[in-house]
């Protein structure tokens, strides 16, 4: 076997190389009975006997419990008496007692990283039903461990300064929660998200499984906490380009995409997005002018609404609210006319009208029936109430009856969980138990 020059250890001991001295490996093999966990299936004495014939092995022993104090003392004594350069322990998983045996080896003056372990419990005795096969496999595992131990070199543990900061990639609910946990522990966190805002897929969901709680109710407070936490630095619309270094001292390079807005002044109104000249939005190319298909009567009605508020683009939401009440929805022609009168692009008006659920771009019935399907109402039978209303009206959620009398909607929460299941007809709140939905609607039809 070719001789290897081993790096000198920083600590003294019987096995430390002196002035570059090259030594033949001298391995000690120790086979553990582990009570009956190993010995009931593996012939441990035969394993030790065969191991004694392997190259570089000068000691091979068995002991009922190698991890016990007497077992560790046996290893330390043999290191001193037999001048061992390495140790192989055939026992349980290294996850259990590798630190124990490394400490024992180190106490005897041998570098702790000249220890190797063969797992003959989890990987051998526990998974075999034939003792002979288990014994042969144990011998093979020990043979491999001895060969590996013959090539081990001493390692020196060093302490290096660690940057007490963390990088969390991905601003979904998992990334946000991880960042908050680390930040609450007192460490600085860099939260990187490739999209313009955090929230991930959960921000696009209506409810969460299995409780059917409102996604926004769970996610929004965490998003706000992450944005305000003094230990969290948000890097949205950014991507990790490169990571180099090692544990505790990584250097990450980020690519921040151009936003073309001043983040200090941005209020997330979305108007710049709707008016962006580089986006291919047909509405932006529509010439600003008086809609030709709007009747004189409708213009008069809209002029009166605008006059009540004033010709001010900042009052767009209030104006659209009144238009929605006037027509019971927002007609496209009305949106174009409001845009013309306020001097803004039609795309800007449409952006606001389509964002808020209080507005409707489709005609709605004279009465709006809203069924709460939040957690409390759902648990008390809101689904059955909804099914009764669907049968009674002949429509599904989001639809309007042919006579334009009713529009049926579902909402996540109405803020009165104690009354659930709750149904709102226009602005009247009703606590409706399953079976009473027909009677409730009948009161409006006879009124």
C-alpha distance (Angstrom), angle and dihedral (degrees) to the residues before:
residue distance angle dihedral
X1 . . .
X2 3.78 . .
X3 3.75 113.8 .
X4 3.78 118.3 -123.1
X5 3.74 127.9 -149.7
X6 3.79 107.8 -127.9
X7 3.77 124.9 -150.6
X8 3.83 111.4 -106.4
X9 3.79 115.8 -107.8
X10 3.76 121.0 -120.5
X11 3.77 92.5 -134.8
X12 3.79 125.8 62.6
X13 3.79 124.7 -114.2
X14 3.74 143.8 131.8
X15 3.80 91.1 -80.0
X16 3.79 101.4 44.4
X17 3.77 113.6 122.9
X18 3.75 112.6 -116.7
X19 3.80 120.8 -149.7
X20 3.81 92.7 -18.2
X21 3.81 95.0 -51.5
X22 3.81 112.4 174.8
X23 3.81 114.8 -141.0
X24 3.76 134.9 -171.4
X25 3.80 112.6 -115.1
X26 3.78 114.7 -99.9
X27 3.81 109.3 -165.9
X28 3.79 129.3 -169.1
X29 3.83 117.7 -156.5
X30 3.82 120.7 -156.4
X31 3.81 120.2 -173.0
X32 3.81 116.8 -161.7
X33 3.82 124.3 -148.2
X34 3.84 90.1 -158.3
X35 3.80 86.8 -153.7
X36 3.80 101.2 -76.2
X37 3.82 96.2 -32.5
X38 3.79 90.7 95.7
X39 3.80 105.0 10.8
X40 3.83 95.4 57.7
X41 3.81 90.9 66.1
X42 3.82 105.5 18.1
X43 3.81 124.7 60.9
X44 3.81 93.4 -132.0
X45 3.82 93.9 -178.1
X46 3.80 90.7 56.0
X47 3.80 90.1 48.2
X48 3.81 90.6 53.4
X49 3.79 92.0 45.3
X50 3.80 93.3 52.5
X51 3.81 92.2 42.0
X52 3.82 88.6 58.1
X53 3.81 88.2 66.5
X54 3.82 95.4 54.8
X55 3.84 118.5 108.6
X56 3.83 114.7 -87.7
X57 3.84 93.2 11.4
X58 3.82 111.4 128.6
X59 3.83 99.3 163.3
X60 3.83 130.5 35.1
X61 3.80 121.5 174.0
X62 3.82 142.8 156.9
X63 3.77 129.7 -141.3
X64 3.83 132.8 177.6
X65 3.81 94.3 -123.2
X66 3.81 115.0 13.8
X67 3.81 92.0 179.5
X68 3.82 91.6 60.7
X69 3.80 121.5 96.3
X70 3.85 92.9 -102.7
X71 3.81 89.6 49.7
X72 3.80 91.9 52.1
X73 3.80 90.8 45.7
X74 3.81 88.5 54.2
X75 3.82 89.8 57.3
X76 3.80 93.4 46.5
X77 3.82 92.8 48.8
X78 3.81 92.6 50.4
X79 3.80 91.8 49.3
X80 3.78 89.6 56.6
X81 3.82 97.6 40.2
X82 3.81 99.1 39.7
X83 3.82 97.8 33.2
X84 3.83 92.7 -125.5
X85 3.79 120.2 -165.9
X86 3.79 95.4 -169.1
X87 3.79 142.5 14.6
X88 3.82 133.9 -145.3
X89 3.80 118.9 -164.2
X90 3.80 117.1 -166.4
X91 3.77 104.8 -160.3
X92 3.81 138.6 97.3
X93 3.80 130.1 -25.4
X94 3.84 115.6 -45.9
X95 3.80 86.0 -126.3
X96 3.80 87.8 70.8
X97 3.80 107.0 47.5
X98 3.80 111.4 -2.8
X99 3.84 90.8 110.1
X100 3.84 88.5 50.3
X101 3.79 93.8 54.8
X102 3.79 93.4 41.2
X103 3.79 88.9 56.1
X104 3.81 90.9 49.5
X105 3.80 91.9 50.3
X106 3.79 91.9 46.6
X107 3.82 91.7 50.9
X108 3.80 88.2 58.0
X109 3.82 92.4 54.2
X110 3.80 100.0 -100.1
X111 3.78 121.4 123.4
X112 3.85 105.4 -100.3
X113 3.81 91.4 -133.1
X114 3.82 90.6 64.8
X115 3.81 86.5 76.4
X116 3.80 122.7 97.9
X117 3.81 129.9 -177.6
X118 3.79 133.0 -148.4
X119 3.79 114.3 -154.0
X120 3.81 104.0 -139.7
X121 3.81 94.9 156.5
X122 3.84 110.6 55.6
X123 3.81 93.1 23.0
X124 3.78 97.5 40.2
X125 3.81 125.9 11.8
X126 3.82 96.2 34.4
X127 3.79 94.9 51.9
X128 3.83 100.5 41.6
X129 3.78 130.6 81.0
X130 3.81 97.8 -173.7
X131 3.85 115.6 71.6
X132 3.79 93.3 -154.3
X133 3.80 93.1 52.9
X134 3.80 91.1 45.1
X135 3.80 91.5 50.7
X136 3.80 92.8 49.6
X137 3.78 91.2 49.5
X138 3.81 91.1 48.6
X139 3.80 89.5 53.3
X140 3.82 90.2 51.4
X141 3.80 91.7 49.6
X142 3.79 91.6 50.4
X143 3.81 91.0 46.6
X144 3.82 90.1 54.7
X145 3.81 92.0 46.7
X146 3.83 91.7 51.1
X147 3.81 91.2 50.0
X148 3.79 90.1 50.0
X149 3.80 93.4 46.1
X150 3.82 89.5 53.5
X151 3.80 89.2 63.3
X152 3.81 99.7 42.2
X153 3.81 119.0 119.5
X154 3.79 126.7 -155.4
X155 3.79 116.2 -94.6
X156 3.77 126.8 -156.1
X157 3.79 120.5 -144.6
X158 3.76 113.8 -134.7
X159 3.76 133.8 -172.3
X160 3.78 117.8 -135.2
X161 3.80 130.4 -179.8
X162 3.81 113.4 -94.6
X163 3.79 125.8 -149.7
X164 3.83 104.4 -126.9
X165 3.80 94.2 -141.4
X166 3.80 134.2 102.6
X167 3.78 135.3 -148.3
X168 3.81 117.6 -146.9
X169 3.80 114.5 -169.1
X170 3.80 114.2 -154.7
X171 3.79 127.1 35.9
X172 3.80 98.7 -141.0
X173 3.79 122.7 119.8
X174 3.83 91.4 -78.4
X175 3.80 93.6 49.5
X176 3.80 92.6 45.3
X177 3.81 92.8 50.5
X178 3.82 92.1 46.0
X179 3.81 90.6 50.3
X180 3.81 92.0 48.7
X181 3.82 92.7 49.1
X182 3.81 92.3 50.6
X183 3.80 92.5 43.6
X184 3.80 92.1 49.9
X185 3.83 87.9 53.8
X186 3.80 87.5 62.1
X187 3.81 101.4 -101.0
X188 3.78 128.5 123.2
X189 3.81 115.5 -112.0
X190 3.80 130.9 -161.5
X191 3.82 107.7 -154.6
X192 3.82 112.0 -163.3
X193 3.81 122.8 -166.1
X194 3.81 125.1 174.8
X195 3.82 93.4 -151.1
X196 3.83 122.6 75.0
X197 3.81 90.8 -106.9
X198 3.78 138.3 27.9
X199 3.81 122.7 -115.5
X200 3.79 101.9 85.1
X201 3.79 122.1 -161.7
X202 3.79 94.3 -25.0
X203 3.81 89.4 67.2
X204 3.81 87.6 61.8
X205 3.81 94.8 52.9
X206 3.78 127.9 91.3
X207 3.81 99.4 -153.1
X208 3.78 139.3 8.1
X209 3.78 127.0 -125.4
X210 2.99 132.8 -86.0
X211 3.82 101.5 4.9
X212 3.82 94.7 40.8
X213 3.79 89.3 -135.1
X214 3.77 118.4 163.7
X215 3.82 108.7 -86.8
X216 3.78 93.0 -147.5
X217 3.81 91.3 51.8
X218 3.80 90.0 58.3
X219 3.79 99.4 36.4
X220 3.81 104.5 39.4
X221 3.85 97.1 63.8
X222 3.80 89.9 50.5
X223 3.80 91.6 48.6
X224 3.79 90.1 52.2
X225 3.82 92.0 46.6
X226 3.80 91.0 50.5
X227 3.80 92.5 50.1
X228 3.81 93.1 48.7
X229 3.79 102.0 37.7
X230 3.81 110.4 114.7
X231 3.82 91.5 -142.0
X232 3.81 95.8 52.4
X233 3.79 123.1 81.5
X234 3.80 111.9 -166.8
X235 3.79 119.7 -147.1
X236 3.80 105.6 -177.2
X237 3.79 124.9 174.3
X238 3.81 85.2 29.4
X239 3.79 136.7 115.8
X240 3.80 134.4 -156.4
X241 3.79 106.3 -110.7
X242 3.80 100.7 178.3
X243 3.81 140.3 -2.7
X244 3.78 121.8 -162.5
X245 3.78 136.8 163.3
X246 3.79 130.6 52.3
X247 3.80 140.6 -78.6
X248 3.78 109.7 -47.2
X249 3.79 94.1 10.2
X250 3.78 108.9 58.6
X251 3.79 122.5 151.1
X252 3.79 115.1 -152.9
X253 3.79 124.4 -166.0
X254 3.81 115.6 -152.0
X255 3.77 129.9 -161.6
X256 3.80 110.7 -145.2
X257 3.79 111.9 -159.9
X258 3.79 118.8 -136.4
X259 3.80 114.0 -97.4
X260 3.82 100.4 -178.8
X261 3.82 89.3 -146.1
X262 3.78 134.5 96.5
X263 3.82 104.4 -112.4
X264 3.80 91.4 -159.0
X265 3.80 90.9 60.3
X266 3.82 99.3 34.3
X267 3.82 115.5 114.4
X268 3.85 96.0 -179.8
X269 3.80 91.6 -116.2
X270 3.81 90.5 142.9
X271 3.80 95.6 -138.0
X272 3.80 92.6 120.7
X273 3.80 89.7 53.1
X274 3.80 91.9 52.2
X275 3.82 91.9 47.2
X276 3.82 97.6 41.6
X277 3.84 107.2 136.7
X278 3.83 93.6 -150.2
X279 3.83 94.9 58.6
X280 3.78 118.1 93.1
X281 3.80 97.7 -127.9
X282 3.81 114.3 151.5
X283 3.83 92.5 -152.7
X284 3.81 90.4 64.3
X285 3.80 91.1 60.8
X286 3.77 94.2 52.6
X287 3.82 109.8 111.8
X288 3.77 114.0 -115.9
X289 3.80 109.0 -115.5
X290 3.79 144.8 116.2
X291 3.83 110.1 -61.4
X292 3.77 106.3 -112.3
X293 3.81 96.8 -149.4
X294 3.81 97.0 56.6
X295 3.81 114.2 107.4
X296 3.79 122.1 -127.3
X297 3.80 89.8 -116.1
X298 3.79 91.5 55.5
X299 3.81 91.8 47.7
X300 3.79 89.7 53.5
X301 3.82 91.6 50.3
X302 3.80 91.9 48.5
X303 3.81 93.0 45.1
X304 3.79 89.3 54.6
X305 3.81 91.7 51.6
X306 3.81 92.4 48.0
X307 3.80 91.7 46.2
X308 3.81 90.3 55.5
X309 3.81 89.9 59.8
X310 3.79 103.0 27.5
X311 3.79 131.3 -116.5
X312 3.79 96.3 -71.1
X313 3.82 125.1 131.8
X314 3.80 90.0 -149.3
X315 3.84 88.6 65.9
X316 3.81 92.4 56.3
X317 3.82 95.1 115.5
X318 3.80 93.4 51.1
X319 3.81 90.8 48.4
X320 3.79 92.1 49.6
X321 3.80 90.1 49.8
X322 3.79 90.8 58.5
X323 3.81 92.0 43.9
X324 3.80 89.2 52.0
X325 3.81 90.0 52.0
X326 3.80 92.4 46.4
X327 3.82 95.7 52.7
X328 3.81 98.3 20.9
X329 3.81 85.9 -122.0
X330 3.82 138.8 29.1
X331 3.82 111.7 -89.7
X332 3.80 115.2 -151.1
X333 3.82 91.5 -125.7
X334 3.79 90.3 53.1
X335 3.82 90.9 51.7
X336 3.80 90.6 52.0
X337 3.80 91.7 49.2
X338 3.83 92.7 49.1
X339 3.81 88.7 50.6
X340 3.82 90.3 51.1
X341 3.81 94.0 48.8
X342 3.83 93.9 46.4
X343 3.78 93.7 44.0
X344 3.80 96.1 -122.9
X345 3.78 132.2 122.7
X346 3.84 117.9 -88.0
X347 3.82 88.3 -125.9
X348 3.80 89.5 61.1
X349 3.81 92.0 53.6
X350 3.80 92.0 45.4
X351 3.82 90.6 49.5
X352 3.81 91.2 57.5
X353 3.82 94.1 41.0
X354 3.79 93.1 52.4
X355 3.80 95.3 43.9
X356 3.81 101.1 62.2
X357 3.81 118.6 65.8
X358 3.81 90.2 -148.9
X359 3.80 87.3 72.5
X360 3.80 122.9 72.1
X361 3.80 125.7 -158.1
X362 3.81 91.1 -167.7
X363 3.83 126.6 65.8
X364 3.79 112.4 -91.0
X365 3.76 132.5 -157.0
X366 3.77 123.8 -96.0
X367 3.79 88.6 -105.5
X368 3.82 124.0 42.5
X369 3.81 115.0 -148.1
X370 3.80 113.4 -162.5
X371 3.81 121.4 -171.7
X372 3.80 117.6 -163.1
X373 3.82 112.0 -134.5
X374 3.81 96.9 176.7
X375 3.80 121.4 133.2
X376 3.82 97.7 -87.3
X377 3.80 94.6 44.7
X378 3.80 92.2 42.1
X379 3.80 91.0 54.2
X380 3.81 90.7 51.4
X381 3.79 97.0 52.0
X382 3.81 107.2 -81.4
X383 3.80 90.6 144.6
X384 3.81 91.2 59.2
X385 3.80 90.8 47.1
X386 3.80 89.9 51.7
X387 3.80 91.3 49.4
X388 3.81 90.3 51.9
X389 3.81 91.3 51.5
X390 3.81 90.7 47.9
X391 3.83 90.5 53.8
X392 3.80 92.2 43.9
X393 3.82 95.6 49.3
X394 3.80 98.5 30.3
X395 3.80 93.1 -131.3
X396 3.80 138.1 97.7
X397 3.82 131.1 -128.9
X398 3.81 111.5 -59.8
X399 3.82 93.1 21.3
X400 3.82 132.6 111.0
X401 3.79 128.5 -142.1
X402 3.81 117.2 -108.2
X403 3.81 92.2 -113.3
X404 3.85 88.8 53.7
X405 3.80 89.6 -122.6
X406 3.83 99.0 123.4
X407 3.78 140.1 22.5
X408 3.80 116.3 -165.4
X409 3.81 118.9 -147.2
X410 3.81 137.4 169.1
X411 3.81 123.9 -143.0
X412 3.79 132.9 -169.6
X413 3.80 98.2 -130.9
X414 3.78 138.3 -3.4
X415 3.80 96.8 -171.2
X416 3.81 97.6 -112.1
X417 3.80 104.5 90.8
X418 3.81 93.0 156.7
X419 3.82 89.9 66.6
X420 3.80 95.7 49.7
X421 2.92 135.9 179.9
X422 3.81 86.9 52.9
X423 3.81 127.6 -174.4
X424 3.81 122.8 -175.9
X425 3.79 120.6 -157.3
X426 3.78 107.1 -168.4
X427 3.81 98.5 -45.2
X428 3.82 98.3 -28.2
X429 3.83 115.1 108.9
X430 3.81 118.6 -146.7
X431 3.79 130.1 -173.9
X432 3.80 98.9 -144.2
X433 3.79 122.7 -175.9
X434 3.82 119.1 -159.5
X435 3.81 108.8 -77.9
X436 3.82 96.2 32.3
X437 3.81 99.5 77.7
X438 3.82 93.9 94.5
X439 3.78 92.5 50.5
X440 3.79 91.3 50.3
X441 3.81 93.5 53.5
X442 3.80 91.5 43.9
X443 3.82 89.6 63.4
X444 3.82 90.0 60.4
X445 3.78 93.7 46.2
X446 3.81 92.9 52.9
X447 3.79 94.5 42.3
